[in-house]
Amino acid sequence: MKKFNILILLVIALSLFSVGTVAAQGGTDEISDDEVNAIASQLFCPVCENTPLDVCETQACKQWRELIRLKLSEGSTEAEIKEYFVANYGARVLSEPPREGFSLLVYFVPPAIILAGLIILFRAFKQWQVDDEDETDASVTEASPISASETGDPKDDYLARFEEELRKRD
């Protein structure tokens, strides 16, 4: 009977040991690195400036990725994990600013500035084109006095310009 009790205790101990190792490995619900990095890529490291959490190699970032893995294994959603990081480290950890409140300006101001710049450039090009046409017209009207100056007489040049100005006014 004593051997039988030892055998039962041994079987119970082995079964507890095997259940403990399966639970420690996470069973079949193990969270992959891709799932963790999908969320980590949307977050910035709270310590390193402008470094996504999925590529940062500091010890703190490794711990935060493990925290994401833990929260995923506990059943937390992506939104809940992001909310956790925002609550603890502020909105600066988000790779994309929230689409609410003052942060909405990030989505509307740059396109408005680009549109205004394009309108200004369009008007400037149009004005330059008008100015070029005016210069071309002026050079054509001044061509006749230059030919008169080739005769060599300064008085003829002056009279030719004067007559040209009178014709323009009529």
Backbone hydrogen bonds in HBPLUS format (Angstrom, degrees):
<---DONOR---> <-ACCEPTOR-->    atom                        ^
c    i                          cat <-CA-CA->   ^        H-A-AA   ^      H-
h    n   atom  resd res      DA  || num        DHA   H-A  angle D-A-AA Bond
n    s   type  num  typ     dist DA aas  dist angle  dist       angle   num
A0005-ASN N   A0001-MET O   3.05 MM   4  6.38 153.0  2.12 149.8 155.5     1
A0006-ILE N   A0002-LYS O   3.11 MM   4  6.36 156.5  2.16 145.5 151.8     2
A0007-LEU N   A0003-LYS O   2.93 MM   4  6.13 154.4  2.00 145.1 152.3     3
A0008-ILE N   A0004-PHE O   2.98 MM   4  6.25 152.9  2.05 146.1 153.1     4
A0009-LEU N   A0005-ASN O   2.94 MM   4  6.15 162.6  1.97 148.5 153.2     5
A0010-LEU N   A0006-ILE O   2.89 MM   4  6.06 152.3  1.97 145.7 153.8     6
A0011-VAL N   A0007-LEU O   3.00 MM   4  6.23 156.7  2.05 146.3 151.9     7
A0012-ILE N   A0008-ILE O   2.95 MM   4  6.17 162.1  1.98 152.0 157.0     8
A0013-ALA N   A0009-LEU O   2.91 MM   4  6.05 159.3  1.95 147.3 153.0     9
A0014-LEU N   A0010-LEU O   2.95 MM   4  6.15 161.3  1.98 149.1 154.1    10
A0015-SER N   A0011-VAL O   2.94 MM   4  6.13 158.3  1.99 148.0 154.1    11
A0016-LEU N   A0012-ILE O   2.93 MM   4  6.13 155.4  1.99 148.0 154.8    12
A0017-PHE N   A0013-ALA O   2.91 MM   4  6.08 154.3  1.97 146.3 153.8    13
A0018-SER N   A0014-LEU O   2.94 MM   4  6.17 159.1  1.98 149.5 154.4    14
A0019-VAL N   A0015-SER O   3.03 MM   4  6.16 154.4  2.10 143.6 150.3    15
A0020-GLY N   A0016-LEU O   2.93 MM   4  6.05 153.6  2.00 144.8 152.3    16
A0021-THR N   A0017-PHE O   3.08 MM   4  6.36 149.3  2.18 145.6 152.7    17
A0022-VAL N   A0018-SER O   3.21 MM   4  6.38 154.5  2.28 141.9 148.3    18
A0023-ALA N   A0019-VAL O   3.02 MM   4  6.22 159.0  2.07 148.9 154.5    19
A0024-ALA N   A0020-GLY O   2.99 MM   4  6.10 150.2  2.08 140.1 148.4    20
A0025-GLN N   A0021-THR O   3.06 MM   4  6.19 144.6  2.19 139.9 148.2    21
A0027-GLY N   A0022-VAL O   3.08 MM   5  5.38 133.8  2.31 166.7 162.0    22
A0026-GLY N   A0023-ALA O   3.18 MM   3  5.13 147.5  2.29  95.6 105.3    23
A0036-VAL N   A0032-SER O   3.21 MM   4  6.56 157.6  2.26 145.9 151.9    24
A0037-ASN N   A0033-ASP O   2.76 MM   4  5.93 166.5  1.78 154.1 158.1    25
A0038-ALA N   A0034-ASP O   2.89 MM   4  5.95 137.1  2.08 138.3 149.0    26
A0039-ILE N   A0036-VAL O   3.18 MM   3  5.57 131.4  2.43 104.5 115.5    27
A0040-ALA N   A0036-VAL O   2.88 MM   4  6.09 165.8  1.90 150.4 155.3    28
A0041-SER N   A0037-ASN O   2.82 MM   4  5.62 146.4  1.94 138.0 143.5    29
A0042-GLN N   A0039-ILE O   3.00 MM   3  5.44 151.2  2.08 111.4 120.2    30
A0043-LEU N   A0040-ALA O   3.11 MM   3  5.20 162.9  2.14 107.7 111.4    31
A0095-SER N   A0042-GLN O   2.94 MM  53  5.15 159.3  1.99 139.4 133.7    32
A0053-LEU N   A0043-LEU O   2.84 MM  10  5.64 170.9  1.85 148.6 147.2    33
A0044-PHE N   A0093-VAL O   2.48 MM  49  4.59 155.2  1.54 137.0 145.5    34
A0045-CYS N   A0051-THR O   2.81 MM   6  5.70 171.1  1.82 171.8 171.6    35
A0055-VAL N   A0052-PRO O   3.26 MM   3  5.82 152.4  2.34 112.5 119.3    36
A0056-CYS N   A0052-PRO O   3.21 MM   4  6.27 133.5  2.44 149.9 162.8    37
A0062-LYS N   A0058-THR O   3.11 MM   4  6.45 155.9  2.17 149.9 156.7    38
A0063-GLN N   A0059-GLN O   3.01 MM   4  6.28 153.8  2.08 147.1 154.0    39
A0064-TRP N   A0060-ALA O   2.90 MM   4  6.23 148.8  2.00 145.7 155.0    40
A0065-ARG N   A0061-CYS O   2.86 MM   4  6.12 153.1  1.94 149.7 156.4    41
A0066-GLU N   A0062-LYS O   3.02 MM   4  6.27 153.0  2.10 142.2 149.8    42
A0067-LEU N   A0063-GLN O   2.86 MM   4  6.13 141.3  2.01 139.5 151.1    43
A0068-ILE N   A0064-TRP O   2.92 MM   4  6.24 149.1  2.02 143.2 151.0    44
A0069-ARG N   A0065-ARG O   2.93 MM   4  6.26 156.3  1.99 146.1 152.6    45
A0070-LEU N   A0066-GLU O   2.85 MM   4  6.09 156.4  1.91 146.0 152.3    46
A0071-LYS N   A0067-LEU O   2.87 MM   4  6.11 162.1  1.90 150.0 154.6    47
A0072-LEU N   A0068-ILE O   2.88 MM   4  6.09 153.7  1.95 149.8 157.2    48
A0073-SER N   A0069-ARG O   2.93 MM   4  6.19 155.3  2.00 146.7 153.6    49
A0074-GLU N   A0070-LEU O   2.95 MM   4  6.21 135.5  2.15 141.6 154.2    50
A0076-SER N   A0071-LYS O   2.88 MM   5  5.36 158.8  1.92 160.4 153.2    51
A0075-GLY N   A0072-LEU O   2.99 MM   3  5.08 152.0  2.07 101.0 109.9    52
A0081-ILE N   A0077-THR O   3.02 MM   4  6.32 154.2  2.09 150.4 157.4    53
A0082-LYS N   A0078-GLU O   2.99 MM   4  6.26 160.5  2.03 151.8 157.0    54
A0083-GLU N   A0079-ALA O   2.90 MM   4  6.11 157.8  1.95 146.3 152.9    55
A0084-TYR N   A0080-GLU O   2.93 MM   4  6.16 148.5  2.03 141.3 149.7    56
A0085-PHE N   A0081-ILE O   3.07 MM   4  6.43 160.6  2.11 151.3 154.9    57
A0086-VAL N   A0082-LYS O   2.88 MM   4  6.13 160.7  1.92 154.7 160.5    58
A0087-ALA N   A0083-GLU O   2.82 MM   4  5.93 156.8  1.87 146.8 153.5    59
A0088-ASN N   A0084-TYR O   3.04 MM   4  6.26 146.4  2.15 144.0 152.8    60
A0089-TYR N   A0085-PHE O   2.76 MM   4  5.71 155.3  1.82 151.6 158.3    61
A0090-GLY N   A0086-VAL O   2.81 MM   4  4.41 142.2  1.96 122.0 127.2    62
A0093-VAL N   A0090-GLY O   3.38 MM   3  6.35 176.1  2.38 124.0 124.8    63
A0094-LEU N   A0091-ALA O   3.15 MM   3  5.70 162.5  2.19 115.4 120.6    64
A0104-LEU N   A0101-GLY O   3.17 MM   3  5.86 162.4  2.20 116.3 121.5    65
A0105-LEU N   A0102-PHE O   3.20 MM   3  6.00 160.4  2.24 119.3 123.5    66
A0106-VAL N   A0103-SER O   3.09 MM   3  5.66 147.1  2.21 113.6 121.1    67
A0107-TYR N   A0104-LEU O   2.96 MM   3  5.44 142.0  2.11 111.2 121.3    68
A0108-PHE N   A0105-LEU O   3.20 MM   3  5.13 131.7  2.45  94.9 107.5    69
A0109-VAL N   A0105-LEU O   2.89 MM   4  5.46 168.8  1.90 149.1 152.9    70
A0112-ALA N   A0108-PHE O   3.21 MM   4  6.28 152.1  2.29 144.2 152.4    71
A0113-ILE N   A0109-VAL O   2.90 MM   4  6.14 156.7  1.95 160.7 167.3    72
A0114-ILE N   A0110-PRO O   2.99 MM   4  6.21 161.4  2.03 154.1 158.9    73
A0115-LEU N   A0111-PRO O   2.93 MM   4  6.09 159.1  1.98 145.9 151.6    74
A0116-ALA N   A0112-ALA O   2.94 MM   4  6.13 160.8  1.98 147.6 152.7    75
A0117-GLY N   A0113-ILE O   2.91 MM   4  6.11 157.1  1.96 147.6 154.1    76
A0118-LEU N   A0114-ILE O   2.96 MM   4  6.22 154.0  2.03 148.0 154.7    77
A0119-ILE N   A0115-LEU O   3.02 MM   4  6.30 154.6  2.09 148.4 155.1    78
A0120-ILE N   A0116-ALA O   2.98 MM   4  6.23 161.2  2.01 150.6 155.6    79
A0121-LEU N   A0117-GLY O   2.91 MM   4  6.13 162.7  1.94 150.0 154.9    80
A0122-PHE N   A0118-LEU O   2.90 MM   4  6.05 158.5  1.95 145.9 152.0    81
A0123-ARG N   A0119-ILE O   3.01 MM   4  6.24 164.4  2.03 151.8 155.3    82
A0124-ALA N   A0120-ILE O   2.90 MM   4  6.09 156.1  1.96 149.2 156.5    83
A0125-PHE N   A0121-LEU O   2.88 MM   4  6.08 164.5  1.90 155.1 158.4    84
A0126-LYS N   A0122-PHE O   2.99 MM   4  6.17 155.2  2.05 145.3 152.6    85
A0127-GLN N   A0123-ARG O   2.91 MM   4  6.13 156.1  1.97 147.5 153.6    86
A0128-TRP N   A0124-ALA O   2.87 MM   4  6.13 157.8  1.92 151.1 157.4    87
A0129-GLN N   A0125-PHE O   2.97 MM   4  6.15 150.0  2.07 143.0 150.9    88
A0130-VAL N   A0126-LYS O   3.09 MM   4  6.43 153.0  2.17 145.0 151.6    89
A0131-ASP N   A0127-GLN O   2.90 MM   4  6.17 159.0  1.94 151.6 157.5    90
A0132-ASP N   A0128-TRP O   2.89 MM   4  6.10 152.5  1.96 146.3 153.4    91
A0133-GLU N   A0129-GLN O   3.07 MM   4  6.34 150.9  2.16 143.6 151.0    92
A0134-ASP N   A0130-VAL O   3.03 MM   4  6.33 153.5  2.10 147.6 154.8    93
A0135-GLU N   A0131-ASP O   2.99 MM   4  6.28 155.4  2.05 147.7 154.1    94
A0136-THR N   A0132-ASP O   3.01 MM   4  6.21 150.6  2.10 143.0 151.0    95
A0137-ASP N   A0133-GLU O   2.98 MM   4  6.24 158.3  2.02 148.6 154.0    96
A0138-ALA N   A0134-ASP O   2.94 MM   4  6.14 156.3  2.00 147.4 154.1    97
A0139-SER N   A0135-GLU O   2.96 MM   4  6.13 152.1  2.04 143.6 150.7    98
A0140-VAL N   A0136-THR O   3.12 MM   4  6.33 146.0  2.24 143.1 151.7    99
A0141-THR N   A0137-ASP O   3.09 MM   4  6.36 158.0  2.14 150.0 155.1   100
A0142-GLU N   A0138-ALA O   3.03 MM   4  6.14 141.3  2.18 141.7 151.8   101
A0143-ALA N   A0140-VAL O   3.29 MM   3  5.29 157.4  2.34 100.0 106.5   102
A0147-SER N   A0143-ALA O   3.25 MM   4  6.54 152.0  2.33 146.0 153.0   103
A0148-ALA N   A0144-SER O   3.14 MM   4  6.43 143.6  2.27 142.0 152.1   104
A0149-SER N   A0145-PRO O   2.93 MM   4  6.24 137.5  2.12 141.6 153.2   105
A0149-SER N   A0146-ILE O   3.10 MM   3  5.01 124.6  2.42  90.1 104.6   106
A0150-GLU N   A0147-SER O   3.28 MM   3  5.23 141.4  2.44  92.1 102.7   107
A0151-THR N   A0148-ALA O   3.25 MM   3  5.69 161.2  2.28 107.5 113.1   108
A0152-GLY N   A0149-SER O   3.21 MM   3  5.77 156.6  2.27 110.8 116.7   109
A0157-ASP N   A0153-ASP O   3.32 MM   4  6.67 153.0  2.40 147.4 154.7   110
A0158-TYR N   A0154-PRO O   3.09 MM   4  6.33 159.9  2.14 147.2 151.8   111
A0159-LEU N   A0155-LYS O   2.97 MM   4  6.17 162.8  2.00 149.9 154.3   112
A0160-ALA N   A0156-ASP O   2.89 MM   4  6.01 154.5  1.95 145.0 152.2   113
A0161-ARG N   A0157-ASP O   3.10 MM   4  6.33 160.5  2.14 149.4 153.8   114
A0162-PHE N   A0158-TYR O   3.00 MM   4  6.17 160.7  2.04 148.4 154.3   115
A0163-GLU N   A0159-LEU O   2.91 MM   4  6.07 163.6  1.93 151.1 154.8   116
A0164-GLU N   A0160-ALA O   3.02 MM   4  6.18 152.6  2.10 142.6 150.4   117
A0165-GLU N   A0161-ARG O   2.96 MM   4  6.25 157.0  2.02 152.5 157.8   118
A0166-LEU N   A0162-PHE O   3.05 MM   4  6.36 152.9  2.13 147.0 154.5   119
A0167-ARG N   A0163-GLU O   3.01 MM   4  6.30 151.4  2.09 146.1 153.4   120
A0168-LYS N   A0164-GLU O   3.07 MM   4  6.36 147.7  2.18 144.8 153.5   121
A0169-ARG N   A0165-GLU O   3.25 MM   4  6.50 147.4  2.36 144.4 151.5   122
